[in-house]
Amino acid sequence: MKQYVVDAFTNQVFKGNPAAVCIMDKWLDDETMLAITKENNLSETAFAVKNENKYQLRWFTPGGEINLCGHATLATAFVIMNFVDKDIKDITFTTLSGDLEVTKEKELYRMTFPAYELKSLDVSQEIIDTLGDTPEEVYIGRDLLCVFKDQEQVTNIQPDMDKVKQLDGLLLHVTAAGNDSDIDSISRSFGPKLNVVEDPVCGSGHCHIVPYWSKELNKEEIVAYQASERGGMLYTRYQGDNVTLAGEAVLFSKAEIFVG
């Protein structure tokens, strides 16, 4: 079975967020897909099977299956459009989060995801102790979102991963407004509950981050930078119930894997 590794939300290898992608004729059992994911030792591996004019898509982390993953969706669209079905410019994926549309526009792959509703939480001492710093605001959707006053707080933060596991939310995102006039928001994402210490560029996390900054800055389009070691750019738009994420992608490797 062929497997591709794609760096998403970047146009350079070794940047952005790597995801493994397997396009299959039929589904493997869940145990095997999880074993492949653990063997890859990447934050996510995507598995897709064509079903008529759509693709069924599932995402696995080393900790198990998840219901939404932005960068692995972008990576899967990149693989299909460049190596499997080169004539198409848009794809519908059937997923645990409903149908997701991906459209190719020049070098950008544009995806529309559901936005998470954010509920305000108190800035608790538990959160401060976990982060080693004090956020201005805290929100919960699927994930926990902590908003800081300065971007240096975001770039310098070193959360206690054992304590992160005790907080609400599947993932933890920390964010601040960007200092650069070309960048609206800066963020980092952590997922120790999924055996992912830091997610290099988290697409689904921006379904929390973008709604916050769109309302805070009073603008629909948000240019977002993920300030992980690898870094990555997302060109986004908030449209009420949905967030549109766009980014580039580049192929790192193509291989044959043997699973019995």
C-alpha positions as CSV (number, residue, x, y, z in Angstrom):
1,M,0.0,0.0,0.0
2,K,1.3,3.4,-0.9
3,Q,1.8,6.0,1.8
4,Y,2.7,9.7,1.3
5,V,4.1,12.1,3.8
6,V,3.1,15.7,3.1
7,D,4.2,18.9,4.9
8,A,1.0,21.0,5.2
9,F,0.5,24.7,5.6
10,T,3.9,25.4,4.0
11,N,5.7,25.3,0.7
12,Q,9.0,24.0,2.1
13,V,9.9,20.5,3.4
14,F,10.7,20.3,7.1
15,K,8.3,23.2,7.7
16,G,4.6,23.2,8.4
17,N,2.8,20.1,9.8
18,P,3.7,16.7,8.5
19,A,0.9,14.1,7.9
20,A,1.0,10.6,6.5
21,V,-1.7,9.8,4.0
22,C,-2.9,6.4,2.8
23,I,-5.4,6.2,-0.1
24,M,-6.9,2.7,0.0
25,D,-9.3,0.6,-2.1
26,K,-11.1,-0.6,1.1
27,W,-10.9,-0.1,4.8
28,L,-8.4,-1.7,7.0
29,D,-9.5,-2.6,10.6
30,D,-9.1,0.1,13.2
31,E,-6.4,-1.7,15.0
32,T,-4.2,-1.9,11.9
33,M,-4.8,1.8,11.1
34,L,-3.8,2.8,14.7
35,A,-0.7,0.5,14.5
36,I,0.3,2.2,11.2
37,T,-0.2,5.6,12.9
38,K,2.0,4.6,15.8
39,E,4.7,3.3,13.5
40,N,4.7,6.6,11.6
41,N,5.2,8.5,14.9
42,L,3.6,11.6,13.3
43,S,0.9,13.6,15.0
44,E,-1.7,12.4,12.5
45,T,-2.1,9.8,9.8
46,A,-5.1,10.1,7.4
47,F,-6.8,7.1,5.7
48,A,-9.2,7.6,2.8
49,V,-11.3,5.4,0.6
50,K,-13.2,6.6,-2.5
51,N,-17.0,6.1,-2.4
52,E,-18.6,7.1,-5.7
53,N,-17.8,10.8,-6.2
54,K,-16.7,11.4,-2.6
55,Y,-13.9,10.2,-0.4
56,Q,-14.5,8.8,3.1
57,L,-11.7,10.2,5.4
58,R,-10.6,9.2,8.9
59,W,-7.8,10.6,11.0
60,F,-5.8,8.9,13.6
61,T,-3.3,10.1,16.2
62,P,-1.0,7.8,18.1
63,G,-3.6,8.1,20.9
64,G,-6.5,7.1,18.7
65,E,-9.1,8.3,16.2
66,I,-10.1,12.0,16.2
67,N,-13.2,13.7,14.7
68,L,-11.4,16.6,12.8
69,C,-7.9,17.4,11.6
70,G,-7.2,20.3,9.3
71,H,-3.6,19.7,8.2
72,A,-4.2,16.0,7.4
73,T,-7.3,16.9,5.4
74,L,-5.2,19.4,3.4
75,A,-2.5,16.7,3.0
76,T,-5.0,14.2,1.7
77,A,-6.4,16.6,-0.8
78,F,-2.9,17.4,-2.0
79,V,-2.2,13.7,-2.5
80,I,-5.4,12.9,-4.4
81,M,-5.2,16.0,-6.6
82,N,-1.5,15.5,-7.5
83,F,-1.0,11.7,-7.5
84,V,-4.4,9.9,-7.6
85,D,-6.9,12.0,-9.6
86,K,-5.0,14.8,-11.2
87,D,-8.0,16.2,-13.1
88,I,-10.1,17.3,-10.2
89,K,-9.9,20.7,-8.4
90,D,-12.3,20.1,-5.6
91,I,-13.1,17.1,-3.3
92,T,-15.8,16.3,-0.8
93,F,-14.7,14.3,2.2
94,T,-17.2,12.4,4.3
95,T,-16.0,12.5,7.9
96,L,-17.0,12.2,11.5
97,S,-17.5,16.0,11.4
98,G,-19.8,15.8,8.3
99,D,-18.9,16.6,4.7
100,L,-15.8,18.7,4.2
101,E,-15.1,20.5,1.0
102,V,-11.5,21.2,-0.3
103,T,-10.9,23.3,-3.3
104,K,-7.6,24.0,-5.1
105,E,-6.9,27.6,-6.0
106,K,-3.5,27.9,-7.7
107,E,-1.1,26.8,-4.9
108,L,-3.6,27.1,-2.1
109,Y,-5.9,24.3,-0.8
110,R,-9.0,25.9,0.7
111,M,-11.1,24.0,3.3
112,T,-14.3,24.8,5.0
113,F,-14.7,23.4,8.6
114,P,-17.3,23.9,11.3
115,A,-16.5,26.6,13.8
116,Y,-16.5,25.8,17.4
117,E,-18.7,27.7,19.8
118,L,-16.6,29.2,22.5
119,K,-17.7,29.4,26.1
120,S,-15.8,31.7,28.5
121,L,-14.2,30.2,31.6
122,D,-12.5,31.7,34.6
123,V,-8.7,32.0,34.5
124,S,-8.2,29.4,37.3
125,Q,-5.1,28.9,39.3
126,E,-4.9,25.4,37.8
127,I,-4.6,26.9,34.4
128,I,-1.9,29.5,35.5
129,D,0.1,26.8,37.2
130,T,-0.1,24.5,34.1
131,L,1.0,27.2,31.7
132,G,3.5,28.9,33.9
133,D,2.0,32.3,32.9
134,T,-1.4,34.1,33.2
135,P,-3.7,34.4,30.2
136,E,-6.0,37.3,29.8
137,E,-9.0,35.1,28.8
138,V,-9.9,31.4,28.6
139,Y,-12.5,29.7,26.5
140,I,-13.6,26.1,25.9
141,G,-15.0,24.5,22.7
142,R,-13.8,21.1,21.8
143,D,-10.4,22.4,22.9
144,L,-9.2,24.8,25.6
145,L,-8.2,28.3,24.2
146,C,-6.0,30.6,26.3
147,V,-5.6,34.2,25.1
148,F,-2.5,36.1,26.0
149,K,-1.7,39.8,25.9
150,D,1.7,39.5,24.1
151,Q,3.0,37.2,21.4
152,E,6.2,36.7,23.3
153,Q,4.2,34.9,26.0
154,V,3.0,32.5,23.4
155,T,6.4,31.8,21.8
156,N,8.1,31.4,25.2
157,I,5.4,29.3,27.0
158,Q,6.4,25.9,28.3
159,P,3.3,24.1,29.6
160,D,3.5,21.3,32.1
161,M,2.3,18.4,29.9
162,D,1.2,16.2,32.8
163,K,-0.9,19.1,34.1
164,V,-2.3,19.8,30.6
165,K,-3.8,16.3,30.6
166,Q,-5.9,17.3,33.6
167,L,-7.4,20.5,32.0
168,D,-10.7,20.6,30.1
169,G,-10.6,20.2,26.3
170,L,-9.0,17.7,23.9
171,L,-6.2,20.1,22.9
172,L,-4.7,23.2,24.4
173,H,-4.2,26.3,22.3
174,V,-2.4,29.5,23.4
175,T,-2.8,32.6,21.2
176,A,-2.1,36.3,21.0
177,A,-2.4,39.1,18.4
178,G,0.5,39.2,16.0
179,N,3.1,42.0,16.3
180,D,3.7,41.9,12.5
181,S,1.2,44.0,10.5
182,D,0.9,41.1,8.0
183,I,-0.1,38.6,10.7
184,D,-3.3,38.9,12.8
185,S,-2.8,36.1,15.2
186,I,0.0,33.8,16.5
187,S,-0.6,30.6,18.3
188,R,0.7,27.2,19.5
189,S,-1.1,24.0,20.1
190,F,-0.5,21.1,22.5
191,G,-2.1,17.6,22.6
192,P,-0.6,15.4,25.3
193,K,-4.0,13.6,25.7
194,L,-3.4,12.3,22.2
195,N,0.3,11.6,22.8
196,V,1.2,14.7,20.8
197,V,3.3,17.1,22.8
198,E,3.1,20.0,20.3
199,D,1.1,20.0,17.1
200,P,3.3,22.0,14.6
201,V,0.3,23.5,12.8
202,C,-3.2,22.8,14.0
203,G,-6.0,23.4,11.4
204,S,-8.9,22.3,13.7
205,G,-7.4,24.4,16.5
206,H,-8.0,27.4,14.2
207,C,-11.7,26.6,14.3
208,H,-11.4,28.0,17.8
209,I,-8.7,30.6,17.3
210,V,-10.1,32.3,14.1
211,P,-13.6,32.9,15.5
212,Y,-12.1,34.6,18.6
213,W,-9.8,36.9,16.6
214,S,-12.4,37.6,13.9
215,K,-14.7,39.0,16.6
216,E,-11.9,40.7,18.6
217,L,-10.4,42.4,15.5
218,N,-13.7,42.9,13.8
219,K,-12.6,41.4,10.5
220,E,-13.6,38.3,8.5
221,E,-10.2,37.4,7.1
222,I,-7.5,36.4,9.6
223,V,-3.9,35.6,8.6
224,A,-2.6,33.2,11.3
225,Y,0.9,32.1,12.1
226,Q,1.6,28.9,14.1
227,A,4.7,29.6,16.1
228,S,5.9,26.0,16.6
229,E,9.5,25.1,15.8
230,R,8.5,24.2,12.3
231,G,6.1,27.1,11.8
232,G,3.2,27.4,9.4
233,M,0.9,29.9,7.8
234,L,-2.9,29.7,7.5
235,Y,-5.1,32.1,5.4
236,T,-8.5,32.0,7.0
237,R,-12.0,33.5,6.9
238,Y,-14.7,33.3,9.6
239,Q,-18.2,33.0,8.3
240,G,-20.5,32.5,11.3
241,D,-20.9,28.7,11.6
242,N,-17.8,27.9,9.5
243,V,-14.1,28.7,9.2
244,T,-12.4,28.6,5.9
245,L,-8.7,27.5,6.1
246,A,-6.3,27.8,3.2
247,G,-2.7,26.8,2.9
248,E,0.0,25.3,0.7
249,A,1.5,21.8,0.9
250,V,4.6,20.0,-0.3
251,L,5.5,16.3,-0.7
252,F,8.2,14.9,1.6
253,S,8.1,11.2,0.8
254,K,6.3,8.5,-1.1
255,A,6.7,4.9,0.0
256,E,5.3,1.4,-0.1
257,I,4.2,0.0,3.3
258,F,3.6,-3.6,4.1
259,V,0.8,-4.5,6.5
260,G,0.3,-8.2,5.9
